[in-house]
């Protein structure tokens, strides 16, 4: 099981259904890119 350890808050991790980390975003902002990554992963479900 992946347990992220970071000194930065907030942090966003997108993990696919196989458990592979597909995207890491540290800090706030860049919400459009995060949304794009989510939309790219949804068809894989």
Rosetta constraint file for C-alpha pairs under 8 A:
AtomPair CA 6 CA 11 HARMONIC 7.80 0.50
AtomPair CA 8 CA 26 HARMONIC 6.57 0.50
AtomPair CA 8 CA 27 HARMONIC 6.79 0.50
AtomPair CA 9 CA 26 HARMONIC 7.05 0.50
AtomPair CA 9 CA 27 HARMONIC 6.02 0.50
AtomPair CA 10 CA 26 HARMONIC 6.35 0.50
AtomPair CA 10 CA 27 HARMONIC 5.18 0.50
AtomPair CA 10 CA 28 HARMONIC 6.57 0.50
AtomPair CA 11 CA 24 HARMONIC 7.32 0.50
AtomPair CA 11 CA 25 HARMONIC 5.70 0.50
AtomPair CA 11 CA 26 HARMONIC 4.46 0.50
AtomPair CA 11 CA 27 HARMONIC 5.78 0.50
AtomPair CA 11 CA 28 HARMONIC 7.90 0.50
AtomPair CA 12 CA 23 HARMONIC 7.85 0.50
AtomPair CA 12 CA 24 HARMONIC 5.72 0.50
AtomPair CA 12 CA 25 HARMONIC 5.03 0.50
AtomPair CA 12 CA 26 HARMONIC 6.42 0.50
AtomPair CA 13 CA 21 HARMONIC 6.92 0.50
AtomPair CA 13 CA 22 HARMONIC 7.67 0.50
AtomPair CA 13 CA 23 HARMONIC 5.76 0.50
AtomPair CA 13 CA 24 HARMONIC 4.71 0.50
AtomPair CA 13 CA 25 HARMONIC 6.58 0.50
AtomPair CA 14 CA 21 HARMONIC 5.97 0.50
AtomPair CA 14 CA 22 HARMONIC 5.63 0.50
AtomPair CA 14 CA 23 HARMONIC 5.05 0.50
AtomPair CA 14 CA 24 HARMONIC 6.56 0.50
AtomPair CA 14 CA 38 HARMONIC 7.50 0.50
AtomPair CA 15 CA 19 HARMONIC 5.63 0.50
AtomPair CA 15 CA 20 HARMONIC 5.42 0.50
AtomPair CA 15 CA 21 HARMONIC 4.39 0.50
AtomPair CA 15 CA 22 HARMONIC 5.53 0.50
AtomPair CA 15 CA 23 HARMONIC 7.16 0.50
AtomPair CA 16 CA 20 HARMONIC 5.46 0.50
AtomPair CA 16 CA 21 HARMONIC 6.51 0.50
AtomPair CA 16 CA 22 HARMONIC 6.52 0.50
AtomPair CA 16 CA 41 HARMONIC 7.04 0.50
AtomPair CA 16 CA 44 HARMONIC 7.97 0.50
AtomPair CA 17 CA 44 HARMONIC 7.81 0.50
AtomPair CA 17 CA 45 HARMONIC 6.84 0.50
AtomPair CA 23 CA 37 HARMONIC 7.29 0.50
AtomPair CA 25 CA 34 HARMONIC 7.69 0.50
AtomPair CA 30 CA 34 HARMONIC 6.62 0.50
AtomPair CA 31 CA 35 HARMONIC 6.09 0.50
AtomPair CA 32 CA 36 HARMONIC 6.15 0.50
AtomPair CA 33 CA 37 HARMONIC 6.26 0.50
AtomPair CA 34 CA 38 HARMONIC 6.31 0.50
AtomPair CA 35 CA 39 HARMONIC 6.20 0.50
AtomPair CA 36 CA 40 HARMONIC 6.19 0.50
AtomPair CA 37 CA 41 HARMONIC 6.34 0.50
AtomPair CA 38 CA 42 HARMONIC 6.27 0.50
AtomPair CA 39 CA 43 HARMONIC 7.59 0.50
AtomPair CA 41 CA 45 HARMONIC 7.41 0.50
